[in-house]
């Protein structure tokens, strides 16, 4: 899972004498006298692999039989393929992620950041009867907003002993930016921990690149699959003496469409101590409707920008606002919790994984939608900022560099363009963000003057409607106790029925956009002016197809 993506390489020709090789986020110079990369290390683990399954944890070989572990891995891979999974760099002592996504700063003649937006496990994982599983993986990286293209890596995961569960990907070819497939990669993953209940693995990886360029890197990583035993109530593995309950394997397994599960960003960094960020949602009740099994929601709450020491101020109410909006989509819109892509402190890689890139629009949201049936609701609470010479608006990931938002932000234009390609019945985007570059906690843009910048106005595609917290030169204000953003608070109160009551509404039991607009004018706009002496007017932009 983790091994193959690190081996992806990018070639950038600088001049006739040298070529920069961007490999796993590390720069190497080709064309000079560069020694070959180290050979792949010998994997010689000293500790027994820890296994968790059925709510119990224990050592491989003692609590869980080795043959059963291998069969359970085959079951887990079979039901997760075809599908995607998440990665994050981690530490072996607590098996927690140290950041939200695998990202590397590229140093050298050209500076950039490489990201891993996700990976794909192909269908057809098979158990060979000898404690090994054979399967194929494909995991592109994104550099300069362009994904690499690699052939599938034929891989084997073997349960060699209680201490040695080992993944090996054979050599495979990659290209980048439309170039030739002249990059050879290989990798390995020594696994020291498997949680079958949650679909999580951890271990030491190493990769090696040759021929197309010389490169080598290694480290510890956590892998999270989309489906674990808890998600489907199947038992692939039980302790010794307890019979596992698994599907019967066939030569060509029939596809088993899993119930979509909430896709969380990979395990989150812990917010600062002292209660800086509340996760308590607004105390409001909605009329509960019947579930709408085809509808999808994406909810993003970016609060803890300070964790990356990037001089971008935190958005204190973002977690609580996201939790409140999640309650709203479940109760008032009928979205099943399993149909919610729920992210906290989303990185650029997270946003790319969900919404795609300019070159590839088929992110997770696209794959989750049922064409012509799904209504999609997207909520974002966090920073926005203008960037570039034309002031194009960007969503600001928590790991963004304020000096180069145009490189490591997420363009709002790409979001809207890609949403236009999603075959949904309708799409509503709700933005608790402004794009002036100035926020309650200070400037989002590095070295910017306090004069508000005007973000470029974008056209909205046909079936999309956007409801935003403010205009291009305005600031999204919070409650004075920082419990909620004013826009989200009064949006949720309005949609609970208050906007339908006079004088904003007509009392017919439905909340129209015109009623919501009048309600926000009389509440959010009023309190922003009363508390802070500033203008804040919600923006409603309806695409031509609505």
C-alpha positions in Angstrom: 0.0 0.0 0.0 2.5 2.5 1.1 5.5 1.4 -0.8 4.7 2.1 -4.4 3.8 5.7 -4.2 7.1 6.8 -2.7 8.8 5.5 -5.8 7.2 7.8 -8.2 9.6 10.2 -9.8 9.4 13.5 -11.7 11.9 14.7 -14.3 12.3 18.4 -14.8 15.0 19.4 -17.3 16.9 22.4 -16.1 19.6 22.7 -18.7 21.8 20.5 -20.9 24.0 19.5 -18.1 21.6 18.4 -15.4 18.1 17.1 -14.8 16.3 17.4 -11.5 14.7 14.2 -10.4 11.8 14.8 -7.9 11.5 11.5 -6.1 9.1 11.0 -3.3 9.6 14.7 -2.6 13.4 14.6 -2.7 15.5 16.2 -5.4 18.3 14.3 -7.1 20.5 15.6 -9.9 21.1 13.4 -12.9 23.6 14.0 -15.6 26.5 14.4 -13.2 28.7 11.8 -11.5 26.0 10.5 -9.0 26.6 7.2 -7.3 23.9 4.6 -7.7 21.2 4.5 -4.9 21.7 2.0 -2.1 20.3 -1.5 -2.6 17.1 -2.3 -0.8 17.8 -3.1 2.9 17.5 -6.5 4.3 14.3 -6.7 6.5 15.3 -8.2 9.8 12.6 -7.4 12.4 13.2 -8.1 16.1 9.7 -7.8 17.5 6.5 -9.8 17.0 3.9 -8.2 14.8 0.9 -7.0 16.8 -2.5 -8.0 15.4 -6.0 -6.6 16.4 -9.2 -8.3 15.3 -12.6 -8.8 16.8 -11.9 -6.2 19.5 -8.9 -8.2 20.8 -5.2 -7.5 20.3 -2.2 -9.8 20.7 1.0 -11.1 19.1 1.0 -12.9 15.8 1.5 -16.6 16.1 0.4 -16.7 19.7 -3.0 -15.2 19.9 -3.7 -15.3 16.1 -2.6 -18.2 13.8 -0.2 -17.2 11.0 -2.3 -19.0 8.3 -5.4 -17.2 9.5 -3.6 -13.8 9.4 -2.6 -14.4 5.8 -6.1 -15.5 4.8 -7.6 -12.4 6.6 -5.2 -10.1 4.7 -6.5 -11.6 1.4 -10.1 -11.0 2.6 -9.3 -7.4 3.6 -7.6 -6.7 0.3 -10.3 -8.4 -1.8 -13.2 -6.4 -0.3 -11.2 -3.1 -0.5 -10.4 -3.6 -4.2 -11.1 -1.9 -6.4 -10.9 1.1 -4.0 -8.8 3.8 -2.5 -7.0 4.3 0.8 -5.1 7.0 2.7 -1.5 7.4 3.8 0.3 9.4 6.4 3.8 9.5 7.9 3.8 8.1 11.4 5.9 6.9 14.3 6.2 3.3 15.4 5.9 3.9 19.2 2.3 5.2 19.1 1.3 4.3 15.5 -0.2 7.7 15.1 0.2 10.0 12.1 2.5 13.0 12.5 0.7 15.0 9.8 -2.4 14.7 7.7 -0.8 13.6 4.5 2.5 12.5 2.9 4.1 15.7 1.7 7.7 16.6 1.0 9.4 19.9 0.5 11.6 19.8 -2.6 14.9 21.6 -2.2 17.2 22.5 -5.0 17.2 24.6 -8.2 13.4 24.2 -8.3 11.4 24.3 -5.1 8.0 22.7 -4.8 6.0 20.3 -2.7 5.1 16.8 -3.7 1.8 15.3 -2.3 0.2 11.8 -2.2 -3.5 12.3 -2.8 -4.4 8.7 -2.3 -3.9 5.2 -3.7 -5.7 2.5 -5.6 -5.9 -1.2 -4.9 -7.0 -3.1 -7.9 -9.5 -6.0 -7.8 -8.4 -9.6 -7.8 -6.3 -10.0 -4.6 -5.7 -13.7 -4.2 -4.5 -16.0 -1.5 -2.0 -18.5 -2.8 -2.4 -21.1 -0.1 1.2 -20.6 1.2 0.6 -17.6 3.5 1.0 -15.1 0.7 -1.4 -12.7 -1.0 -0.8 -11.5 -4.6 -2.4 -8.2 -5.7 -1.8 -5.0 -7.8 -1.6 -1.4 -6.6 -1.4 2.0 -8.3 -0.6 5.2 -6.4 0.3 8.4 -8.2 1.9 11.5 -6.6 1.2 15.1 -7.5 4.0 17.6 -8.2 3.4 21.1 -9.6 -0.3 20.2 -9.7 0.4 17.4 -12.1 0.0 13.7 -11.2 2.5 11.1 -12.2 1.4 8.1 -14.3 2.6 4.6 -13.3 1.7 1.2 -14.5 0.2 -1.1 -11.8 2.8 -2.6 -9.5 2.5 -6.4 -9.1 2.9 -7.0 -5.4 3.1 -9.8 -2.8 2.4 -9.7 0.9 3.8 -12.7 2.8 3.3 -13.8 6.4 6.8 -15.3 6.8 6.8 -15.6 10.6 5.4 -14.1 13.7 8.0 -11.3 13.4 8.1 -10.9 9.6 5.0 -9.8 7.6 6.5 -8.4 4.4 5.2 -6.6 1.4 7.2 -6.5 -1.8 6.3 -4.6 -5.0 8.2 -5.7 -8.1 9.8 -3.1 -10.4 7.3 -1.0 -12.4 7.5 2.0 -14.8 6.4 5.6 -14.3 6.2 8.9 -16.2 5.4 12.4 -15.3 4.1 15.5 -17.2 3.4 13.5 -20.4 7.0 12.3 -20.6 8.2 8.8 -21.5 7.9 5.8 -19.1 11.6 5.7 -18.4 11.5 5.7 -14.6 12.0 2.3 -12.8 10.8 1.9 -9.2 10.6 -0.8 -6.6 9.6 -0.9 -3.0 9.1 -2.9 0.2 7.0 -2.5 3.4 7.8 -4.4 6.6 4.6 -4.5 8.6 4.7 -4.4 12.4 1.0 -3.8 13.1 -2.4 -4.7 11.6 -5.8 -3.6 12.9 -8.3 -5.6 10.9 -11.2 -4.1 12.7 -10.4 -0.6 11.4 -8.5 -1.5 8.3 -5.2 0.0 9.4 -1.6 -1.1 8.9 1.8 0.3 9.9 5.4 -0.4 9.3 8.8 0.5 7.8 9.0 1.2 4.1 11.9 1.6 1.7 12.0 2.4 -2.0 14.6 2.6 -4.7 14.6 4.3 -8.1 17.1 3.5 -10.9 17.8 3.8 -14.6 15.5 6.8 -15.1 17.3 8.4 -12.1 18.9 7.5 -8.8 16.9 7.8 -5.7 16.3 6.2 -2.3 14.2 6.9 0.8 12.7 5.1 3.7 10.6 5.7 6.9 7.6 4.7 8.9 4.1 5.0 7.5 0.5 4.3 8.5 -2.0 3.0 5.9 -5.8 3.3 6.3 -8.0 1.2 4.0 -11.6 2.2 3.3 -13.2 -0.9 4.9 -12.4 -2.8 8.0 -14.2 -5.6 9.8 -16.2 -3.1 11.9 -17.6 -1.5 8.8 -19.3 -4.5 7.3 -19.8 -6.7 10.4 -17.7 -9.6 9.0 -15.0 -11.4 10.9 -12.0 -12.3 8.7 -9.9 -13.1 11.7 -10.5 -14.5 15.2 -8.1 -15.6 18.0 -6.9 -19.2 17.9 -9.7 -21.6 18.6 -12.5 -19.3 17.2 -13.6 -19.9 13.7 -13.4 -16.8 11.4 -16.6 -15.9 9.5 -15.5 -14.9 6.0 -16.8 -14.9 2.4 -16.1 -18.0 0.3 -13.4 -17.1 -2.2 -14.0 -17.9 -5.9 -11.8 -17.8 -8.9 -13.3 -14.6 -10.0 -15.0 -13.0 -7.0 -18.3 -11.2 -7.7 -18.0 -7.5 -6.9 -19.4 -6.7 -3.5 -20.5 -3.1 -3.4 -19.7 -1.9 0.1 -21.8 0.6 1.9 -19.9 3.9 1.6 -18.2 4.8 4.9 -17.2 8.2 6.2 -13.8 9.1 4.8 -11.9 10.8 7.5 -8.8 12.6 6.9 -5.9 10.5 8.2 -5.5 10.6 12.0 -5.4 14.2 13.0 -2.7 16.1 15.0 -4.0 16.9 18.4 -5.0 20.5 18.9 -3.1 22.6 21.4 -4.0 22.0 25.0 -6.0 24.5 26.9 -9.3 24.0 25.0 -8.5 26.4 22.2 -10.8 24.6 19.8 -14.3 23.6 20.7 -16.0 20.7 18.9 -19.4 21.4 20.5 -22.0 22.0 17.8 -24.6 24.8 17.9 -27.5 23.8 20.0 -30.2 23.8 17.4 -32.9 21.2 16.4 -33.9 20.3 12.9 -37.0 18.5 11.6 -35.7 15.0 10.9 -36.7 13.7 7.4 -36.5 10.2 6.0 -33.0 9.2 4.9 -32.0 9.9 1.3 -29.6 7.1 0.5 -28.2 8.5 -2.7 -27.3 12.0 -1.3 -23.7 12.9 -0.5 -22.1 15.5 1.8 -18.5 16.8 2.1 -17.8 18.7 5.4 -14.5 20.4 6.0 -13.4 22.1 9.2 -10.0 23.7 9.0 -9.2 25.2 12.4 -5.6 24.4 13.5 -3.4 26.2 11.0 -0.9 26.9 13.8 0.2 23.2 14.0 2.4 23.9 10.9 4.0 27.1 12.2 3.1 28.8 9.0 2.0 32.2 10.4 -1.6 31.6 9.3 -4.0 32.4 12.1 -6.2 29.6 13.5 -10.0 29.5 12.8 -11.2 28.9 16.3 -14.9 28.0 15.6 -14.2 25.7 12.5 -14.5 22.4 14.3 -17.7 23.3 16.1 -19.2 24.8 12.9 -18.4 21.7 10.9 -20.0 19.5 13.6 -23.1 21.6 13.6 -23.3 21.5 9.8 -22.9 17.7 9.9 -25.8 17.4 12.3 -27.8 19.6 9.8 -27.1 17.4 6.7 -28.0 14.2 8.6 -31.2 15.5 10.3 -32.6 18.1 7.9 -31.2 16.8 4.5 -31.4 13.1 5.2 -27.8 12.3 4.3 -26.6 9.0 5.8 -23.5 9.3 8.0 -21.9 6.7 5.8 -22.3 9.1 2.8 -20.4 12.0 4.4 -16.8 12.7 3.5 -15.8 14.4 6.8 -12.4 16.2 7.0 -10.8 18.1 9.8 -7.7 20.2 9.1 -7.6 19.3 5.5 -4.3 19.5 3.6 -3.9 20.3 -0.1 -3.6 16.5 -0.6 -6.9 15.9 1.1 -8.7 18.5 -1.1 -7.1 17.0 -4.2 -8.2 13.5 -3.1 -11.8 14.6 -2.7 -12.2 17.1 -5.5 -9.5 16.2 -8.0 -7.0 18.5 -9.9 -7.2 20.6 -13.0 -5.8 17.6 -15.0 -7.9 14.9 -13.2 -11.5 15.8 -12.0 -12.4 12.3 -10.8 -11.8 12.5 -7.1 -13.6 10.7 -4.3 -16.7 12.9 -4.6 -17.0 12.0 -8.3 -16.8 8.3 -7.5 -19.3 8.4 -4.7 -22.1 10.2 -6.7 -24.9 8.2 -8.4 -25.4 9.9 -11.7 -28.6 11.9 -11.9 -29.7 10.8 -8.4 -27.4 12.2 -5.8 -27.9 15.7 -4.3 -24.5 16.9 -3.1 -23.9 19.4 -0.2 -20.4 20.8 0.4 -19.5 22.8 3.5 -16.1 24.5 4.1 -15.1 26.4 7.2 -11.6 27.8 7.1 -9.5 30.4 5.4 -9.8 31.6 1.8 -7.4 34.0 0.2 -6.7 35.7 -3.2 -3.4 34.8 -4.9 -1.5 35.4 -8.1 -1.5 38.5 -10.2 -5.2 38.4 -11.0 -6.3 37.7 -7.3 -7.8 34.3 -8.1 -9.5 32.9 -4.9 -8.1 29.9 -3.2 -9.2 27.6 -0.3 -6.3 27.6 2.2 -5.3 24.1 3.4 -3.9 23.9 6.9 -0.4 23.1 5.6 -0.3 26.0 3.1 2.6 28.5 2.9 1.2 32.0 3.1 3.9 33.3 0.7 2.9 30.8 -2.1 -0.8 30.3 -1.8 -1.1 29.9 -5.6 1.2 26.9 -5.4 -0.1 25.1 -2.2 -3.7 26.4 -1.9 -6.7 24.8 -3.7 -8.0 27.0 -6.5 -11.7 27.8 -6.2 -11.9 27.8 -10.0 -10.7 24.2 -10.1 -13.3 23.3 -7.5 -16.2 24.8 -9.5 -14.9 23.4 -12.8 -14.6 19.9 -11.4 -18.0 20.1 -9.6 -19.5 20.9 -13.0 -18.2 17.5 -14.2 -19.7 15.6 -11.3 -22.9 13.9 -12.6 -25.0 14.9 -9.5 -28.6 16.0 -9.6 -27.8 19.2 -7.7 -24.7 20.6 -5.9 -24.8 23.2 -3.1 -21.6 24.8 -1.8 -21.7 26.6 1.6 -18.5 28.6 2.4 -17.8 29.8 5.9 -14.9 31.7 4.5 -14.0 35.0 2.8 -11.4 35.6 0.2 -10.1 39.1 1.1 -6.9 37.6 2.6 -7.7 39.1 6.0 -9.2 37.1 8.8 -10.3 37.6 12.4 -6.9 36.4 13.7 -4.9 38.5 11.2 -3.6 38.4 7.6 -3.7 35.1 5.8 -1.3 36.4 3.1 2.3 36.7 4.0 3.7 40.3 4.0 0.4 41.7 2.8 -0.8 45.2 3.7 -3.9 45.5 5.9 -5.8 46.9 2.9 -8.3 44.2 1.8 -7.6 42.6 -1.5 -10.4 42.0 -3.9 -10.6 38.4 -5.0 -11.4 37.7 -8.7 -15.1 36.9 -9.3 -15.7 33.5 -10.7 -18.6 32.3 -12.8 -20.6 29.4 -11.3 -21.4 26.4 -13.4 -24.9 25.2 -14.3 -26.1 22.9 -11.6 -24.0 24.5 -8.7 -25.3 27.0 -6.3 -22.9 28.8 -3.8 -23.8 30.4 -0.5 -20.9 32.3 1.0 -20.3 34.1 4.2 -19.3 37.4 2.6 -18.3 39.4 -0.4 -14.8 39.7 -2.0 -13.6 42.5 0.3 -15.3 41.4 3.4 -14.3 39.4 6.5 -16.1 36.3 7.9 -16.8 37.3 11.5 -17.2 35.1 14.6 -19.3 35.2 17.6 -17.6 37.3 20.3 -16.9 34.1 22.4 -15.5 32.4 19.3 -18.0 29.6 19.6 -19.3 29.8 16.0 -18.8 31.8 12.8 -21.7 34.3 12.5 -22.6 33.0 9.1 -22.7 29.3 10.0 -24.6 30.0 13.3 -27.4 32.0 11.6 -27.4 29.8 8.5 -28.2 26.8 10.7 -30.7 28.7 12.8 -32.4 30.0 9.6 -32.6 26.5 8.1 -34.0 25.1 11.4 -37.2 27.2 10.6 -36.4 30.6 11.9 -35.9 32.0 8.4 -39.5 30.9 7.5 -41.0 32.9 10.3 -42.0 36.5 9.8 -40.6 39.0 9.0 -38.1 37.0 6.9 -40.5 34.3 5.7 -44.1 33.4 5.0 -44.6 30.6 7.5 -45.4 27.9 5.0 -43.1 25.4 6.6 -40.4 25.7 4.0 -37.2 27.8 3.9 -36.5 29.4 0.6 -33.3 31.0 -0.4 -35.0 34.4 -0.5 -36.2 33.9 3.1 -32.7 32.7 4.2 -31.1 35.8 2.6 -33.5 38.1 4.4 -32.9 36.3 7.7 -29.1 36.5 7.4 -29.4 40.2 6.6 -31.3 40.7 9.8 -29.0 38.6 12.0 -25.5 37.9 10.7 -25.1 41.2 8.9 -26.6 43.1 11.9 -24.3 41.5 14.5 -21.2 41.8 12.4 -21.9 45.6 12.2 -22.9 45.8 15.9 -20.0 43.8 17.3 -17.2 44.8 15.0 -18.4 47.8 12.9 -17.8 45.9 9.7 -19.9 45.0 6.7 -20.7 41.3 6.1 -23.3 40.3 3.6 -23.9 36.7 2.6 -23.6 36.0 -1.1 -26.0 33.7 -3.0 -24.8 32.7 -6.5 -27.0 30.4 -8.5 -25.7 28.6 -11.6 -27.6 28.9 -14.8 -28.9 25.3 -14.6 -30.6 25.7 -11.2 
